Amino acid sequence: MRAARRWCLVAALAALLVACGDKAGDEASLIGNEITFDVPVARGTTQTIRLQGIERGSGPNGVVLAHMLGSSQSAWSPLVEALVTDGFHVLTFDFRGHGLSGGDRNPSRADLDLAGAVAKLRNLGATRVLAVGASMGGTAALAAAASSDLAGLVTISAPMKIDDLDATSGARAYHGPLLVIVGEKDDGRYTDAARAIIAASPAAPETRRVIDGSSAHGTDLLIDERDGARVKTMILDFLNGHRG
C-alpha cells in the first residue's frame, strides 16, 4: 500500500514538472527528494526503525521541521516554499508511526527521531542546523536541542512533557537562540509550558510570542486566516536572523 501511494505521488509530481516547462527546476526544488534514515527503536538498542522524509533546497543552512502528534510532514507545506526561497536546506519527516514511516507511534521516543533527522540533514550537506517543532515536535526538538547542537530552535504550542518524554533537562541544557510561540487561548497545558520553557532555558537571545486571541494549535497557526501570515513571518525572521 505504501509503495502504491509513493508511486502515485511520484507520477503526479512528474506530470506537474512537465506542465511547468521552464519552471521545472524551481518546482523540483520545492517537490524535493524522498529520503530515508534509521533511528533506534529505543535508547541503548541496536534495533532501528526506518523513517521517511523529504529534502528540499540545498546548502549549509539547514532547517528540520518536526510535526505534531497525529499529523505528518505535509503539515509544513505553508512554510516550506518560503524557506527554500530564502535559501534554506529543508528536511521534513514523518515521526515513527506517522505518514510513511515505520514503527508504532511513541511520543516518548520522539527525541530519537528528531535527533536522527538532524543527523541526516547534516549528512546531506547542512553544516548549521536549526529546527522548528510543533506541539510534540517542539517537545522533541527541545529535548534533543543541546545534544544535537542546534543553532536555533522554534517551538510552536509545545508541551514541556508528552508521555514519558520530558524536555525540562533539554531546555536547561540548551544555550542557543530560542523562539517560543503559543496561542493565547490554547489549552493551559501549552500556554503554561511556553512560560516554563523560557524560565528553564538559559538560551540567549530568547523570545516568547503569544498570539493574542488565538486558540489555534501547532501548525494550525500557520494556516489561521487572521494570524497565519504573521506567525510565518515571525518564524522566517527568526531563522534568517540565526543562519550562518
N, C-alpha and C positions, 0 to 999 in steps of 0.2 A: 504494500500500500504506500509506504514512504517512497519507494523507488518510482512508482507511478506518479505520485504527486510531484516529485522532483522533475521527472521528465516533462510533465505538463508545464511546469514553471519555466523550464529551460526553453521549451518550444515557444511559449508566449513571449518570453523576453527576446528571443531571436527574431520573431516576427516584428516586434517593436523596433529593433535596431534597423531592420530592412526598411521599415516605413519612415524612419527618421532621416535617412540619407546622410547628408553632411554632418548631422548632429550625432552620428553613431558613436564617435569617440567619447563625447560628453555623456551620452546615455549609458555607455558601457561602464564609465567610471562610477556612475550612480547605481547601476544594477549590481556591479561588483563581482567578486569571485567567491564561489562557495568554498569554504574551508572546513576542516575538522581538526579537533585536538582532543587529547585524552587527559582526564583528570582522575585523581584517586577516588575510589569508591568511598573510602573513609581515611581519616588521618592514620598514618603509620602502616598502611597496607600497600602492597604492590598491585593489587587488582585495580583496574581502571574502567571508566565509563567514557564513551566517545560522545563529544558534544559537537553540535553543528553551528556554524557561524557564517557571516558574510563579511568579506573585506572590501572596503571601498576607499578610493583615493590611494595616496602613497606618500612617502616622505618620512622625516624623522619625528614629526609632531603627531603622536598617536592619541586617539580617544577611544576608550572602551565604553559601550553603552549597555547597562545591565537592567533588565526589565523587572516588572512586578510579579509577584506570585500569581499563577493562573493566567499569565499573559504570554507573550512571545516577543522575539526580537522585532517583529513587524510593527510593534507599538512605537518604535522610534522613527518611523517614516517622516513625521513632521519636522524632525530635526536633522536628519541625515544629509539632505541636499545642501542645506546651509553650511554644515560642517565641511563637506567635500569642497564646496565652492570657496570656503575660506582657507583651503589648503591642508586640511587635517587628514590624517591617515586613520580611517574609522573601522572599528570592528564591533559589529553587533553579534549576539549569540543567544542561543536558547539554553537556559538553565536545564539541568538534568530533569527528565520527566516532563519537559515542556517542548512544544513545537516538534522538531525533528530529532531532538537529542535523545540519547538513550537513558536508561536508568529510571528509577522511581523518583517522584517529587520528594525532595527532602530539604526544606529551608535551613535545617541545622547545619548543612554542609554547603550552603550556597557560597561561602567564602572560598572554598576549594575551587569551585567553578570560576569564580571571578579571578582568582589568582592565576588559574590556567589560561584564561582569556588574555590577561595582561602579558603573561609569558609568551603566548602565541603571537600577539601583536609585535612584541619585541623581536621575535624570530622572523617576522615578516618585514622588518626593517625600521620600525619605530625605535628611536633612542630615548625619547621623552614621552611618557605616557600619563595622561590624565584620565579620569573616569567620571561618568555621570550615572548615578543609580537611582531608580525609582522604587520606593517602598522597600520590598525585600532586597532588591538590587542595591539600594543605598546602604542598607544594613550590611550586606555582604562586602561592599566596597570599603565601608568604614572599618570593618573587622580586618580586612586584608591590606589596608592602605599603607601602613608602615612597612610590613614585610615585603610588599610588592613594590616599594619605592615609588609610589605615585607622586607625580609632580603637581597635582592639583586634584581636588575632589568636589563634586557637586552631589548633594543628596536631595531628593525630592520626596517629601512625605515619608521619610524613613523612620521606622520604629527603632529604638535602641536595641530591642531584643525581639527575635522571632523564633519560636520553638526553642531549641537549645542553643541557638546562635546569639551570643551576647556581644555587642560591639563596644561595650564600655572600655575594655582594655585597649582595643584598637584605637578608639578615639583619643585615649590618653597618650598612646604611643606615637600618633601621627602629628608631625610638626609642619606639614606642608599647607599651602593655601586651601581654604575650605569655604564653600558656599552652601548654606542650608536653606532650602525653600519649603514652605508649607502653606496650605490654605488656612486662612483664619478660622473658618468654620468646619474644618476637617475634624474627625474624631479626636477627642482629647489625648488618646494614646499617641497620636502623631504630633500634635501641637506641643504637648509636654516633652516629647522626645527631641523636638527641634531645639528647645531651650537646653535640654540635658546634654545634647551633643556639643553645643557651643561651650557649656560650662565645663565639660570633661576635657575638651581638646585644648592643647597648648598651641594650636595652629595659629600662624600669623602670616598674612592678614586673615581674618575670619569674618564672616558676614552671615547674619540670619535675615532672610527676606520673608515676611508674612504677606501673603496675597489677600488684601483686605476684602472681606465679604464673600470669599470663595470657599465652597465646600468640596471642590474638585480635588481628586487624589492622584498622586503619582503622575504618570504620563497623560492622564486625562487633563491635567493643567495645560499641556501643550496644545490641546485642541479646543480648549474652552473659548467660546465665542467672544467673551469680553476680555479675558486675560491671557489667552494663548500667545499672542504676538509679543506681549510684554515679558512673559516668562521665557520664551525662546531668546529674546534679546538679552535678558539677564544672564542666561547660560552662555550664550555666544560671547558676550563681553567678558565674562569671567575666563572662559577658556582661551580666548585670544590674548587676554592680559597676562596669562601664565604659560604661554607657549615658549619654546626655546628661541 
